[in-house]
Amino acid sequence: MPPRTNDHAPEGGRGTGPAEPTAPPRTTRAQPGAGPGTFSSGARTAALRRFSGAARRSRGLRLTVCAALLAVAATAGSVAAGGARGRTPAEAAPATGTLAAGVLARGGLDAGIRSLQAHLRLQPRDFGGWAVLGLAYVEQARTKGDPSRYPQAERAFVRSLALEPGNEQALAGRAALAAARHDFSGALKYADRALRQNPYSERALSSRIDALVELGRYDEAAEAADTADSRRPGVPVFTRYAYVRELRGDVRTARKVLERALDSASAAPDVAYVATALGQLAWNQGDHEVALRHYARALGADEEYLPALEGRARAQAASGDRAGGIETLEQVVARSPLPGPLVALGELYETRGAEGDRAKAQDQYVLVDAQTALARAGGVNADLDTALAAADHGDTRTALRAARTEWDRRHSVHTADALAWALHRNGRSEEALPYARRATATGYRNAAFLYHRGMIEHATGHKGDARRSLTAALELNPGFSPLGARAARAALGDLEATR
């Protein structure tokens, strides 16, 4: 049964896939980090680029790069959660989280964190305040692409639970943190613990769906989405409900649910979040013009919302505006150099082929290594990102090791696809084929998955299957990847020539 709309304001959002909508509030412009000794997003990006540039010039510098990134992460994490050192618990009376939440809601995220830190210096026994601060750090990590905030978030949650063992706010926060770090088994564990305390916790309900989806337990995820819809219908649950349906190939229901969610959204962050999810859904179906309209609405609500900017860039390039796509992606990676947009920008440079573009593309691919090293320093499992990027633009053996490690953790369609492609790129296409078929078995309509399957079928001599898979990829979304689409067309040409 499709989810219902209601008037509840969302308290949380999605830890994986599209970004969380409203909790806590986000800054709209880059501001200084929370406390002394932290890196702003611009300074961190510049440092990453310097390190990755050095690594590109010399393989021997890779270890130095990683060591330097660890130092960056350690410096950024050196401000303990709230900085309430030097005060004993007896020096302040206990307080609820209400004051802290109100302080956070009145301004931007960075300013709210500073206010929370000041509040917790005066009220260090406010377990709710520590939980809210931990969630703020998780949100700051997400919006700025800065995983060095995750250790700070963990310390805040530990402090909250030490003050009030088993409190639902901190347990739900730990579930969100675990999901953000791609520890989905941990996310499920903490979400279940939080729900035993409060079965109506929107954040815990949402994190539970995320965890089951990313673990590949899709039937359970569907049940969890139905349960969440019956208990706390609202934007965070609706978007997850839609994604579960999309993974099963039910694009029509997914679209209807997201449209209903957008109709019910009133706060600008929610509008940006849901409109971006609609844009991503349209993009996956190859509806680039429709996707651009949704991204325009998202950016109308928040002109600097990075997921919408990234989506717009991909849709621009796929619609023939490669220059616009490159310009927009350059803006995205300048602020948040995450693996997905870095690879997309590198591929656009390669297809443009102007003077210096090959070197520019390589800079983006090496920067992926730098970013994933920083992510690992923040406790994030980055194996899926590593596998996907390295298979096409790095060391294929590294890609296979990472893909195998990730498959050992979870059996989602995304990990099946990554392992299939890494095996194929290492010349092990026969071994890859069952994983490629598993990646497409749920009905999820993804052109990249179909392309990977088609190329593996081509390599294993299944020519008819390869022709059907590659044709389906290009018919579904001809702009799914600048280089992948070109390779798919070339492979189809080879298949036609040998008929």
PERA-V421619 format. One record per residue. N is the residue number from 1. D_FIRST is the distance of its C-alpha to the first C-alpha in Angstrom with 1 decimal. Layout:
n:d_first
N:D_FIRST
N:D_FIRST
This chain:
n:d_first
1:0.0
2:3.8
3:6.5
4:8.9
5:12.5
6:15.4
7:19.1
8:19.5
9:21.7
10:20.7
11:23.0
12:22.5
13:21.3
14:20.9
15:23.8
16:23.6
17:22.7
18:22.7
19:24.7
20:23.8
21:23.7
22:25.7
23:27.0
24:29.9
25:31.2
26:32.7
27:36.1
28:36.3
29:39.7
30:41.3
31:43.1
32:45.3
33:43.7
34:43.4
35:46.8
36:50.1
37:50.2
38:46.8
39:46.4
40:44.9
41:42.4
42:45.2
43:47.7
44:45.5
45:44.6
46:48.4
47:49.2
48:46.7
49:48.2
50:51.7
51:50.9
52:49.0
53:51.8
54:54.2
55:52.2
56:52.0
57:55.8
58:56.4
59:54.4
60:56.7
61:55.3
62:51.7
63:52.5
64:54.1
65:51.0
66:48.7
67:51.2
68:51.4
69:47.6
70:47.6
71:50.2
72:48.0
73:45.1
74:47.5
75:49.0
76:45.7
77:44.5
78:47.8
79:46.8
80:45.5
81:42.4
82:43.8
83:47.4
84:48.1
85:50.9
86:54.1
87:52.6
88:52.2
89:49.4
90:52.0
91:52.7
92:49.6
93:47.7
94:44.1
95:41.5
96:37.7
97:35.6
98:35.2
99:38.4
100:37.6
101:34.1
102:35.7
103:38.4
104:36.0
105:33.9
106:37.1
107:38.0
108:37.2
109:36.2
110:39.8
111:41.3
112:38.8
113:39.6
114:43.3
115:42.8
116:40.8
117:43.6
118:46.2
119:44.3
120:44.0
121:47.7
122:48.4
123:45.6
124:45.3
125:43.7
126:40.6
127:38.1
128:35.2
129:37.3
130:37.6
131:33.9
132:33.3
133:36.1
134:34.7
135:31.4
136:33.5
137:35.4
138:32.2
139:31.2
140:34.7
141:34.7
142:31.6
143:32.7
144:36.3
145:35.7
146:38.0
147:37.3
148:40.4
149:38.5
150:36.5
151:39.4
152:39.9
153:36.3
154:36.8
155:40.0
156:38.4
157:35.7
158:38.4
159:40.5
160:37.7
161:37.0
162:40.8
163:41.1
164:38.1
165:37.1
166:33.4
167:32.3
168:28.6
169:29.3
170:31.5
171:29.3
172:26.3
173:28.8
174:30.1
175:26.6
176:26.3
177:29.9
178:29.4
179:26.5
180:28.8
181:31.5
182:29.3
183:29.8
184:26.3
185:27.5
186:29.1
187:26.0
188:24.0
189:26.9
190:27.3
191:23.6
192:23.5
193:26.8
194:25.6
195:22.6
196:25.0
197:26.8
198:23.9
199:20.4
200:19.2
201:21.1
202:19.0
203:21.5
204:21.3
205:17.5
206:17.7
207:20.7
208:19.2
209:16.4
210:19.3
211:21.5
212:19.4
213:18.6
214:22.4
215:23.4
216:21.6
217:19.5
218:16.4
219:14.7
220:15.5
221:14.4
222:10.8
223:11.0
224:12.8
225:10.4
226:7.7
227:10.9
228:12.2
229:9.4
230:10.0
231:13.7
232:14.6
233:12.4
234:14.8
235:16.3
236:16.9
237:13.5
238:11.9
239:14.5
240:14.0
241:10.3
242:11.6
243:14.5
244:12.8
245:11.1
246:14.6
247:16.3
248:14.7
249:15.9
250:12.7
251:14.7
252:13.4
253:9.8
254:11.8
255:14.2
256:12.0
257:10.6
258:14.2
259:15.6
260:13.7
261:15.0
262:18.4
263:18.5
264:18.0
265:20.5
266:24.0
267:26.0
268:27.7
269:26.7
270:23.0
271:23.6
272:25.6
273:23.0
274:20.0
275:22.3
276:23.6
277:20.3
278:19.8
279:23.4
280:22.9
281:20.0
282:22.4
283:25.3
284:23.7
285:23.3
286:26.9
287:26.3
288:29.0
289:29.8
290:26.2
291:26.1
292:29.4
293:28.1
294:25.3
295:27.8
296:30.2
297:27.8
298:27.3
299:31.0
300:31.6
301:29.9
302:31.7
303:34.4
304:34.9
305:31.4
306:32.2
307:28.9
308:28.9
309:32.6
310:32.2
311:29.4
312:31.7
313:34.6
314:32.9
315:31.7
316:35.2
317:36.9
318:34.7
319:35.4
320:39.1
321:39.9
322:41.0
323:43.3
324:40.7
325:38.3
326:41.2
327:42.2
328:38.7
329:38.2
330:41.7
331:40.6
332:37.5
333:39.6
334:42.4
335:40.1
336:37.9
337:39.1
338:36.1
339:36.1
340:33.5
341:35.3
342:38.7
343:38.2
344:36.8
345:39.9
346:42.2
347:41.0
348:41.4
349:44.9
350:45.6
351:44.5
352:46.5
353:49.6
354:51.8
355:54.7
356:53.6
357:50.0
358:50.2
359:51.4
360:48.7
361:46.1
362:47.6
363:47.6
364:43.8
365:43.4
366:45.8
367:44.1
368:41.0
369:43.1
370:44.3
371:40.9
372:39.5
373:42.7
374:42.0
375:38.4
376:39.7
377:42.2
378:39.4
379:37.8
380:35.2
381:34.5
382:35.3
383:35.5
384:32.7
385:34.2
386:37.6
387:36.6
388:35.1
389:38.0
390:40.8
391:39.9
392:40.7
393:42.9
394:44.5
395:45.7
396:43.8
397:44.9
398:43.4
399:40.2
400:40.1
401:41.0
402:38.2
403:35.6
404:36.7
405:36.6
406:33.0
407:31.9
408:33.5
409:31.2
410:27.8
411:26.5
412:24.1
413:24.1
414:26.2
415:28.7
416:28.9
417:29.7
418:32.2
419:34.0
420:34.2
421:35.7
422:38.1
423:39.3
424:39.9
425:41.8
426:44.0
427:44.9
428:42.7
429:40.5
430:40.5
431:39.1
432:36.6
433:35.1
434:32.8
435:31.3
436:30.8
437:29.0
438:26.8
439:25.9
440:24.5
441:23.0
442:19.3
443:19.1
444:19.5
445:21.6
446:24.5
447:27.9
448:29.9
449:28.4
450:29.3
451:32.7
452:33.5
453:32.5
454:34.7
455:37.7
456:37.5
457:37.4
458:40.3
459:42.3
460:41.7
461:42.9
462:39.6
463:40.5
464:38.2
465:35.2
466:36.5
467:36.9
468:33.4
469:31.9
470:34.1
471:33.6
472:29.8
473:30.2
474:32.5
475:30.5
476:27.2
477:29.0
478:32.8
479:33.2
480:31.3
481:34.6
482:38.1
483:39.9
484:37.1
485:36.8
486:40.6
487:40.8
488:38.2
489:40.2
490:43.4
491:42.0
492:40.9
493:44.4
494:45.9
495:43.8
496:44.8
497:48.5
498:48.5
499:46.9
